[in-house]
Amino acid sequence: MSIKLALEQAEAERRRRLNERIQKGEAIRLPPVIVAYPCRAEAEKQRRIAASRAAGETREVTFEEEPTEYGLVVPSVIVTGVPRPDRDGGRCENCTCMSAKPRYDGVAHRLELERKHEPAPRPVRKPTPEPVLPPLPSEFWPFRVQIRAGNGTTDPGRNYRGPIRCQW
């Protein structure tokens, strides 16, 4: 048996036991913790547990959610990276959880977005090849074409006689 499979089975068993305790009323499940900085997650969990203890709660407290019907596990901590004064207070003091340097260069990001939204260049048409002309005829043949028919008495009609170049 692989270690990964054993760990998955142990995790499933732990979740099953926790869900049984919650169903029996021996434990409670609190909603996920939402913080701006990762270093504040544990402190926020302890604050919520202390608040529930002050309200008279004596059961075991967990923040973990049971998997959804699709097998997705809801996280117990959500780190937004966006501080809110009413929820998170000021900036972290002496903390290395979030660097002062941004993760990406804002100018490069803006240029990348502009490049993505530029219209695509028009496709270049392939030049059409020059038409290949047949070779010039080497012989001339006389011909006659009736342009207008005559009336049979005074009007003979109109004919055209001329040479034509032919190559057969």
C-alpha positions in Angstrom: 0.0 0.0 0.0 1.4 3.4 -0.9 1.9 6.1 1.7 -0.3 8.5 -0.2 -3.2 6.1 -0.1 -2.7 5.4 3.6 -2.7 9.1 4.3 -5.9 9.6 2.4 -7.6 6.8 4.3 -6.4 8.2 7.6 -7.7 11.6 6.7 -11.1 10.2 5.6 -11.3 8.3 8.9 -10.5 11.5 10.9 -13.2 13.4 9.0 -15.7 10.7 9.6 -15.1 10.6 13.3 -15.3 14.4 13.5 -18.6 14.4 11.6 -19.9 11.8 14.1 -19.0 13.9 17.1 -20.7 16.9 15.4 -23.9 14.9 14.8 -23.9 13.6 18.4 -23.5 17.2 19.6 -20.1 16.7 21.2 -18.4 19.2 18.8 -19.4 22.3 16.8 -18.3 23.5 13.4 -17.6 27.3 12.9 -17.5 28.9 9.5 -14.2 29.5 7.7 -11.8 32.2 9.0 -11.3 35.1 6.6 -8.2 37.2 7.0 -6.0 39.5 5.0 -2.6 38.1 6.1 -1.7 34.4 6.6 0.1 35.1 9.9 -3.2 36.3 11.4 -5.2 33.1 10.7 -4.3 31.2 13.9 -4.9 34.3 16.0 -8.3 34.8 14.5 -9.2 31.1 15.1 -8.2 31.5 18.8 -10.2 34.7 19.0 -13.3 33.0 17.7 -12.8 30.0 20.0 -12.4 32.4 23.0 -15.6 34.3 22.0 -17.6 31.0 21.8 -16.1 30.0 25.2 -17.1 33.3 26.7 -20.6 32.8 25.3 -20.8 29.5 27.3 -19.8 27.0 24.7 -17.9 24.0 26.1 -17.9 21.6 23.1 -15.0 20.9 20.9 -14.6 23.6 18.1 -13.5 22.9 14.6 -13.3 25.1 11.5 -13.0 22.3 9.0 -15.9 21.8 6.7 -17.1 18.4 5.5 -16.5 17.6 1.8 -19.4 18.7 -0.5 -21.3 16.2 -2.6 -18.7 16.7 -5.3 -15.8 15.8 -3.0 -14.6 19.4 -2.7 -13.3 20.4 0.7 -14.1 23.9 1.8 -11.0 25.6 3.3 -10.9 26.4 7.0 -9.0 29.6 6.3 -9.3 32.1 3.5 -6.5 34.6 3.0 -7.7 37.5 0.8 -4.5 39.6 0.8 -6.8 42.7 1.0 -6.8 44.2 4.5 -10.0 45.7 5.9 -9.7 48.1 8.8 -12.7 46.8 10.6 -11.6 43.2 10.3 -7.8 43.1 10.1 -6.6 46.3 11.7 -3.3 47.7 10.4 -0.4 46.1 8.6 1.5 43.2 10.1 4.3 44.2 12.4 7.6 42.3 12.1 6.0 39.8 9.8 7.4 37.9 6.8 4.2 36.4 5.6 3.7 39.0 2.9 6.6 40.8 1.3 6.6 44.5 0.7 7.7 43.9 -2.8 4.8 43.1 -5.1 4.8 39.7 -6.7 4.6 41.1 -10.2 5.7 44.3 -11.9 2.7 46.5 -12.5 4.0 48.1 -15.6 4.9 44.8 -17.2 1.4 43.4 -16.3 -0.3 46.4 -17.8 1.8 46.1 -21.0 0.9 42.4 -21.2 -2.8 43.2 -20.9 -2.6 45.8 -23.6 -0.7 43.4 -25.8 -3.4 40.8 -25.3 -6.2 43.2 -26.2 -4.6 44.6 -29.3 -6.4 43.6 -32.5 -4.7 40.8 -34.4 -2.7 41.9 -37.4 -4.4 41.4 -40.7 -3.3 38.3 -42.5 -0.9 39.0 -45.3 -2.3 37.7 -48.6 -0.1 35.6 -50.7 0.8 37.2 -54.0 -1.2 35.8 -56.9 1.1 34.3 -59.5 1.4 36.0 -62.9 -0.9 34.4 -65.5 1.0 32.1 -67.9 0.3 33.3 -71.4 0.2 30.8 -74.3 2.9 31.1 -76.9 2.2 33.3 -79.8 0.7 31.7 -82.9 3.1 30.8 -85.7 0.6 30.6 -88.7 -2.1 32.9 -90.1 -5.4 31.6 -91.4 -8.0 33.6 -93.3 -11.5 33.7 -91.9 -14.9 35.3 -92.6 -17.5 36.4 -90.0 -21.0 37.6 -90.8 -21.8 40.6 -88.6 -25.2 41.5 -90.0 -27.4 39.5 -92.3 -28.6 41.1 -95.5 -32.2 41.3 -96.8 -31.4 39.3 -100.0 -32.1 42.2 -102.5 -30.3 45.4 -102.0 -28.6 44.9 -98.7 -25.8 42.3 -98.8 -25.3 42.5 -95.0 -22.0 43.0 -93.5 -19.1 40.6 -93.3 -15.7 40.8 -91.8 -12.7 39.2 -93.4 -9.4 39.1 -91.8 -6.4 36.9 -90.8 -6.3 35.1 -87.6 -3.3 33.6 -86.0 -3.7 29.9 -85.2 -1.4 27.3 -83.8 -2.6 23.7 -84.0 
